[in-house]
Amino acid sequence: MVIDTDLTGGRPLSAVPRTTARRGTNLPRMGDFNQTVVLDAIRRSRSGLSRVELAAATGLSAQTLSNIAKRLLDQSLVVESGKVQSGRGKPRTVLSLNPTARYAVGVHLDPAVTTCVILDLSGKVVARSTVRTPTATDPEVTIDVMVTAITELLDKASVNQDRVIGVGVASPGPIDSKRGIMVKPPNLHGWKDVPIRDALSRKTGLPVVLEKDVAAAAVAEIWGGDWDSREHFVFVYLGTGIGMGLVSGEGVIRGSSQNAGEVGHIVVDPDGPECVCGLRGCLAVTCMPANLVNEAHELGVFPDPVDTSDPVSVEAAFISLCKIAGSGDEQARAIIEKSARRVAKAASVLTNALDFDRVVFGGPYWPMLSEVYLDIVPEALHALTVEHSIHPVQVDGTVLGTDVGAVGAACTVFNNAISPQTKRLLLNS
């Protein structure tokens, strides 16, 4: 996929931003990479950077920086935002990001609800919308709903499509990222080998990138979270399904097929129900919202059974369960507390194996679970952490709200366009 070469000055480069500035190279043939290094440094600064500060941050020569700054100014990607006096000599001109220079669209396809956002170049959400995901088994119906949502949101935000560098789609796994295909999402009935990337690109006229929902959420947390936070963490996504995104060092761990984060078959209750995989008590049959509302019905919290094949019905019942738990019903709260302990057990498998020191929760259902989970999970994780005497495991909720998947999808588009990726410097890349 080619993403707006005017933005990058050449072929697209992708990586996840780091908490410290990257270093550039003064070799002339690395000009495209150096431009993304400079733009990325300016983007991550709170109030802009002077050329002297950029030189210190990137290691680039004054002449290289001067050339890059001119290109970025010519493309309106940065602006001169004032002057700063530092010591003797004339004031230095500050370069700041121009947020309205480019936009990215993010779409999160959840079996229950489809969320669409528009981000400006700074990563700020300038518009959002939600719509019920169609229950029709024909994927074309849902794709048309996504196209309409994108078009209407661009119109609402008065964003010219010429300034949109692409659309990111966060979808349930598994995905085939090379071909842009949703392979067989478990809660979208009738979906099998759907070429969603090409279909959306054809209908919107925009480049499209497909990302797994948990990976997108993790990217969003890197871009929009606390830059002073630790670099190694697990993002626990709580939606119609449960997944975990892994972040280490420079970025998201995606795996060989871009499907890392499938944790449904981690055993969290050996005495639990049998799973299709042959094990008992997997996360997939104990902690998903459909499992919890079934349990609520069996315990008499709900008088009538819930159609667990319908994501919208499950969502309505799960919201009701959380409200009942919040009102003081002991059985309802016990169900949520038990799910918190089980999810903590699954997260501990990853934090122990990878020596991670932070777990971040988010996703569509996080707001209604946050009170109980933040009360239960930290202590449960501490008890399960092998190295807790060396470092604790910090537990946080995302600061990005329920739109984290859609925001991450849009951030992935920007990632591909403006973040430096050192592997592109290899001669055979």
C-alpha positions in Angstrom: 0.0 0.0 0.0 1.3 3.4 -0.9 0.5 6.2 1.5 0.7 9.9 0.4 4.3 10.2 -0.7 4.1 13.9 -0.3 3.8 13.4 3.5 6.9 11.2 3.8 9.0 12.6 1.0 9.2 9.1 -0.5 8.1 5.6 0.3 6.0 5.1 3.4 7.8 4.3 6.6 6.3 2.7 9.7 7.2 2.2 13.3 5.8 3.1 16.7 7.1 6.2 18.4 9.5 5.9 21.3 9.7 7.9 24.4 13.1 9.2 23.5 14.1 10.9 20.3 15.4 8.8 17.4 18.8 9.5 15.9 19.1 10.3 12.2 21.9 9.7 9.8 23.7 12.2 7.6 24.1 9.9 4.6 22.4 11.6 1.6 20.5 8.4 0.5 18.7 8.3 3.9 16.8 11.6 3.3 13.3 10.1 3.4 14.1 8.4 6.8 15.6 11.6 8.2 12.5 13.6 7.3 10.3 11.2 9.3 12.8 11.4 12.2 12.5 15.2 12.3 8.7 15.2 11.8 8.3 12.6 14.5 10.4 14.6 16.9 8.4 17.7 16.3 5.1 15.8 16.6 6.1 14.5 20.0 7.2 17.8 21.4 4.7 19.7 23.5 5.5 23.2 22.2 7.6 22.7 19.2 11.4 22.6 18.7 14.0 24.9 17.3 16.5 23.7 14.7 19.2 23.7 17.4 17.0 21.5 19.6 16.2 19.2 16.7 19.9 18.9 16.0 20.5 17.8 19.5 17.6 15.4 19.5 18.3 13.7 16.1 22.0 14.0 15.6 21.5 15.5 12.2 23.8 18.2 10.8 22.6 21.9 10.5 22.5 21.7 6.7 20.5 18.5 6.7 18.0 19.9 9.2 17.7 23.1 7.2 16.8 21.2 4.0 14.3 19.0 5.9 12.7 22.0 7.6 12.3 23.7 4.3 10.6 20.6 2.8 8.3 20.3 5.8 7.4 24.0 5.7 6.7 23.8 1.9 4.4 20.8 2.5 2.7 22.7 5.4 3.3 19.8 7.7 5.0 22.2 10.1 4.7 25.9 10.8 6.9 28.5 12.4 5.2 29.1 15.6 7.3 31.8 17.2 10.7 32.5 18.6 12.5 31.6 21.7 15.5 33.3 23.3 18.1 31.0 24.8 21.3 32.7 25.9 23.1 35.2 23.7 22.5 35.6 20.0 19.4 36.1 18.0 16.1 34.3 19.0 15.6 30.8 17.5 12.6 30.0 15.4 10.4 27.3 16.8 8.9 24.6 14.4 5.6 23.1 15.4 3.3 20.5 13.9 0.5 21.7 11.7 -2.3 19.5 13.0 -4.7 20.2 10.1 -2.1 19.4 7.4 -3.2 15.7 7.2 -5.9 13.5 8.7 -6.5 9.8 9.2 -9.7 7.9 9.6 -10.0 5.0 12.0 -12.8 2.4 12.0 -13.3 -0.2 14.7 -15.5 -3.1 13.6 -16.9 -4.7 16.7 -19.7 -7.3 16.2 -22.1 -5.1 18.2 -21.1 -1.6 17.2 -18.9 0.1 14.6 -17.0 3.2 15.7 -15.5 5.7 13.3 -13.1 8.6 14.2 -11.1 11.2 12.4 -7.7 12.2 13.8 -5.7 15.2 12.9 -1.9 15.0 12.5 -1.3 15.6 16.2 -3.4 12.5 17.1 -6.4 14.5 18.3 -9.9 13.2 17.7 -11.8 15.8 15.7 -14.9 13.8 15.0 -16.5 10.5 15.9 -19.6 8.5 15.3 -21.0 5.1 16.2 -23.5 2.9 14.4 -24.9 -0.6 15.1 -23.0 -3.3 13.2 -25.6 -4.9 10.9 -26.6 -8.4 11.9 -26.9 -9.4 8.2 -24.6 -12.3 7.3 -23.6 -10.6 4.0 -20.3 -8.7 4.7 -21.1 -6.3 1.8 -24.0 -4.8 3.9 -21.6 -4.0 6.8 -18.9 -2.7 4.5 -21.5 -0.3 2.9 -22.4 0.9 6.4 -18.7 1.6 7.1 -18.3 3.5 3.9 -21.4 5.6 4.7 -20.1 6.3 8.2 -16.7 7.4 6.8 -18.3 9.7 4.2 -20.8 11.3 6.6 -18.1 11.9 9.2 -15.8 13.6 6.8 -18.6 15.8 5.7 -19.6 16.6 9.3 -16.0 17.5 10.2 -15.6 19.5 7.0 -12.4 17.6 6.2 -11.3 17.6 2.6 -10.6 14.0 1.4 -7.5 15.3 -0.3 -6.0 15.7 3.2 -6.9 12.2 4.4 -3.9 9.9 4.0 -5.8 6.7 4.6 -8.3 4.6 6.6 -7.3 2.2 9.3 -9.6 -0.7 10.1 -9.4 -2.4 13.5 -11.1 -5.8 13.3 -11.5 -9.0 15.3 -8.9 -11.6 14.4 -7.7 -13.7 12.8 -6.7 -11.5 9.9 -4.5 -12.0 6.9 -2.7 -8.6 6.9 -0.7 -9.2 3.7 -3.9 -9.7 1.7 -6.1 -7.4 3.8 -8.5 -10.2 4.6 -10.6 -10.9 7.7 -10.2 -14.7 7.9 -13.1 -15.9 10.1 -14.0 -13.7 13.0 -15.9 -15.8 15.5 -18.7 -13.3 16.3 -19.4 -12.1 12.8 -21.6 -14.8 11.3 -21.2 -15.4 7.6 -17.8 -13.7 7.4 -15.0 -15.8 5.9 -12.1 -14.6 3.9 -13.6 -11.2 3.4 -11.2 -8.8 1.5 -12.2 -5.8 3.5 -9.1 -3.7 2.8 -9.6 -3.8 -1.0 -13.3 -3.4 -0.8 -13.1 -0.3 1.5 -10.4 1.2 -0.6 -12.3 0.7 -3.8 -15.5 2.3 -2.3 -13.8 5.2 -0.5 -11.0 6.0 -2.9 -8.6 6.0 0.0 -5.7 3.7 1.0 -6.7 1.3 3.7 -4.7 -0.6 6.2 -6.1 -3.6 8.2 -5.0 -4.1 11.8 -6.1 -6.5 14.5 -8.3 -4.8 17.1 -6.0 -5.6 20.1 -2.9 -4.4 18.2 -4.7 -1.2 17.2 -5.7 -0.5 20.8 -2.1 -1.0 21.9 -0.9 1.4 19.2 -3.4 4.0 20.4 -2.1 3.7 24.0 1.4 4.3 22.8 0.4 7.4 20.8 -2.1 8.8 23.2 -1.0 7.5 26.6 1.5 8.9 29.1 4.9 9.2 27.4 6.6 8.8 30.7 5.0 5.4 31.2 6.9 2.1 31.0 7.7 0.8 27.6 6.7 -2.9 28.2 3.0 -3.5 28.8 0.0 -5.7 28.0 -3.1 -4.0 26.7 -6.2 -6.0 27.8 -9.0 -5.4 25.3 -12.5 -6.0 26.7 -15.2 -6.0 24.1 -17.5 -8.6 22.5 -14.3 -10.7 22.8 -11.2 -10.5 24.9 -7.7 -10.1 23.5 -4.4 -8.8 24.7 -2.0 -6.5 22.8 1.7 -6.7 23.6 4.0 -3.7 23.6 7.8 -4.0 24.0 10.4 -1.4 23.4 9.7 0.3 20.1 6.3 -1.1 19.3 3.5 -3.7 19.2 4.5 -7.3 19.0 2.3 -8.6 16.2 3.8 -12.1 15.5 4.6 -13.8 12.2 1.1 -13.5 10.8 0.1 -10.3 12.6 -2.3 -12.2 14.9 -0.5 -12.0 18.3 -2.8 -11.5 21.2 -5.1 -14.5 20.9 -5.4 -15.4 24.5 -8.8 -17.2 24.4 -7.3 -20.6 25.2 -5.3 -19.7 28.3 -6.8 -21.9 31.0 -8.0 -19.7 33.9 -10.3 -22.2 35.6 -9.3 -25.9 35.4 -12.8 -26.9 36.7 -14.6 -24.7 34.2 -16.6 -25.7 31.2 -15.1 -27.6 28.3 -13.8 -25.5 25.4 -13.9 -26.3 21.7 -10.1 -26.7 21.9 -10.4 -29.7 24.2 -9.3 -28.0 27.4 -11.4 -26.9 30.3 -11.9 -23.4 31.7 -10.3 -21.4 28.9 -10.8 -17.6 28.9 -13.0 -18.1 25.8 -15.6 -20.1 27.7 -15.4 -18.3 31.1 -14.9 -14.6 30.7 -16.4 -13.4 27.5 -19.6 -11.3 28.0 -21.7 -14.1 26.5 -20.4 -16.5 29.2 -21.1 -14.0 32.0 -24.7 -13.3 30.9 -25.3 -17.0 30.6 -23.9 -17.5 34.1 -26.2 -14.7 35.3 -29.2 -16.4 33.9 -28.2 -19.7 35.5 -27.9 -18.0 38.9 -31.3 -16.3 38.5 -30.0 -12.8 38.0 -31.8 -12.8 34.7 -35.2 -14.5 34.6 -35.0 -15.2 30.8 -32.1 -16.7 28.8 -30.1 -14.5 26.4 -29.6 -15.2 22.7 -25.8 -15.4 22.9 -25.5 -15.8 19.1 -26.7 -12.1 18.8 -23.9 -9.6 19.8 -26.5 -6.8 20.3 -28.5 -9.0 22.7 -25.4 -9.9 24.5 -24.3 -6.3 24.8 -27.7 -5.2 26.2 -27.7 -8.1 28.8 -24.1 -7.4 29.8 -24.7 -3.7 30.3 -27.7 -4.7 32.5 -25.5 -7.2 34.4 -23.0 -4.5 35.2 -25.6 -2.1 36.3 -27.2 -4.7 38.6 -23.8 -5.5 40.0 -23.2 -1.8 40.6 -26.5 -1.4 42.5 -25.3 -3.9 45.1 -26.6 -7.3 43.9 -24.2 -9.8 45.5 -24.6 -12.5 42.8 -24.1 -10.1 39.9 -21.1 -8.5 41.6 -19.6 -12.0 42.3 -19.8 -12.8 38.6 -17.9 -9.7 37.6 -15.3 -10.2 40.4 -14.7 -13.8 39.3 -14.2 -12.6 35.8 -11.7 -10.0 37.0 -9.6 -12.7 38.8 -9.7 -14.9 35.8 -8.6 -12.2 33.4 -5.8 -11.3 35.9 -4.7 -14.9 35.8 -4.5 -14.8 31.9 -2.6 -11.5 32.0 -0.2 -12.8 34.5 0.8 -15.6 32.1 2.0 -12.9 29.7 3.5 -10.5 32.2 5.5 -13.4 33.8 6.6 -14.9 30.5 7.7 -11.5 29.1 8.8 -9.8 32.3 6.4 -6.9 31.7 5.6 -4.4 34.4 2.4 -2.8 33.3 -1.1 -3.9 32.3 -3.5 -1.4 30.7 -7.2 -2.1 30.3 -9.5 -0.7 27.7 -12.1 -1.4 25.1 -15.9 -0.8 24.7 -16.8 -2.6 28.0 -14.0 -1.2 30.1 -16.0 1.8 31.6 -18.6 -0.5 33.1 -16.0 -3.0 34.5 -13.4 -0.5 35.6 -14.5 -0.1 39.2 -14.6 -3.8 40.0 -11.5 -4.6 38.0 -9.3 -1.9 39.5 -10.4 -3.1 42.9 -9.6 -6.8 42.2 -6.9 -7.1 39.5 -3.9 -5.3 41.1 -3.9 -7.5 44.1 -4.6 -10.6 42.1 -1.7 -9.8 39.6 0.6 -9.1 42.5 0.0 -12.5 44.0 0.5 -14.2 40.6 3.7 -12.2 39.6 6.9 -14.2 39.9 9.2 -11.2 40.1 7.0 -9.0 42.3 9.9 -8.5 44.7 11.9 -6.9 41.8 9.2 -4.9 40.2 5.4 -4.5 40.8 3.0 -4.8 37.9 1.2 -1.5 37.5 -2.5 -1.7 36.5 -4.1 1.2 34.6 -7.2 2.0 32.6 -6.7 3.6 29.2 -7.1 7.4 29.0 -8.6 7.1 25.5 -12.1 5.8 26.4 -14.2 3.4 24.4 -12.9 4.7 21.1 -9.5 3.2 21.7 -9.8 0.6 18.9 -10.8 3.2 16.3 -8.2 5.7 17.5 -5.6 3.0 17.2 -6.6 2.2 13.7 -6.1 5.8 12.6 -2.8 6.0 14.5 -1.7 2.9 12.5 -2.2 5.0 9.3 -0.1 7.8 10.7 2.4 5.2 12.0 3.0 4.0 8.4 3.4 7.5 7.2 5.3 9.6 9.6 7.1 7.3 12.1 10.7 6.2 11.3 11.3 2.5 10.8 15.0 1.5 10.8 14.5 -1.7 9.0 13.7 0.3 5.9 17.3 1.3 5.9 18.5 -2.2 5.0 19.8 -2.3 1.5 17.6 -5.2 0.4 14.4 -3.8 2.1 
